[in-house]
Amino acid sequence: CVYEAGPTGFGLCRRIVSLGATCLVVRPKRLERHERRRKNDPKDSRHLAEDLAAHCFGRTGLLVPVRIPSEQEELRRLAVRQRESLSRTRHQLLNSAKGRALALGYALPKQWWRPRVLPKWIKTFPAQLAADLARTAKAAAALLEQLDAVETELRSDAPHAPVGVGALTAGVLEREVCSWDRFKSGKKLSSFAGLCPSEDSSGSRHQLGSIDKHGSPRLRYWCQEVVMRLFK
């Protein structure tokens, strides 16, 4: 059987394999054909089944199987995903409160939520707005405490990194990749991270462009962070 990688994760695949069947988890792709603008579950299932039949008969390229991480590798990767979620939620919370204040005509300074900054400003605000900002700052502080705990965990077993690359970056990359040995060359790693140059060539004309961004967005983001820090 076959299904596309996505929100269902790899637990279903491991369950199917434990029952004695063969299961492929493949890279998602646009299954709608002939530009008919018709997409539903029966059509997607039929296209996947047709591609699986061709794949079993030796035709390559229709399905691109992805590596199935072990359960332990996925558990180690949870800290990376939780850090992203906590950071995103905290920024949304602070920006939303700043927007509410601005809508009432009150401009907040940068890092307004800090304990040394907030008391100086809310004295001049209406009581309702001051209470709203105080609650937001308290919630943001609690999220920051959890974020610091997750980052401490990521730094705890981070591998040695080059000068200029922090332990947090090294720890995130190590957990996100799971196993560096699965890449036979630097080109394979670049392709997985979406850092290969785009191409528009025909006949004798050969033109390369910016990176294709066709791969893991998380790994690409952190690889770009590493390069920026190394060149600073």
Phi, psi and omega in degrees: 000168183213145169208160184276145176295140182175210184299335181290344175071200185250359179297323178297318179297315180297325178294317180295318179295323179295338178274357176101004180263167176258131183228134175248132169252121190244161177294132179298147176209166179285116184267347179292128186244155176065016175054042181269354177058042176231119182219125174206174185298315179300319180293315179299317181296319180295318179296319178296319179295320178295318178294324178294319178298315179295324179296319181292335177271007172101002178278120184264160175099335180287319177241136178242096181296143176256160180288135179268109179288155176286164180297324179294322177295321177292324178294321177294329182282348181300323182298324178296314181292323179293323177299316179300316182294316180296316180296317180295317180295320180296315180295320178297320181296313182291318180293324178296317178295320178297322178293321178296320178294319180294325178296334177269000178094016181244115179269126181265146178284171175295142180055045183294340186279352183294145183302331181276344184260315187301313182301331181287336186261322186288349178296329182267001183265157173301155185300320182294317179292321179297320179293320178298314180293324179295318178296318180297316180297323179293317178295320179295324178294321178295319177295322179295324177296317178292323179296319178297322180295319179294317180293326175297320177297319180293326180283338189299321182238029180290140178288169178296135183239156177297161178299130182103346178252121184286165180294328179296314179298315180297320179293321178295315180298318182297318182283327182287322181285329181075303182212115179288339184291345181285349177262118183283342181204169177296330178295322179296319179295318179297321179294320180294325181273354181075032182253012177279149180290143173288161185220140175223087186235149176201126181064233180276350181276130182225112185228128177252145181237207180289174183299148186279344179055037183248086181172210182284114180293327179294312180295322179297318180300313183287328174295321177294322177298318180298314181297317180298320180288324180292330182267356177283000000 
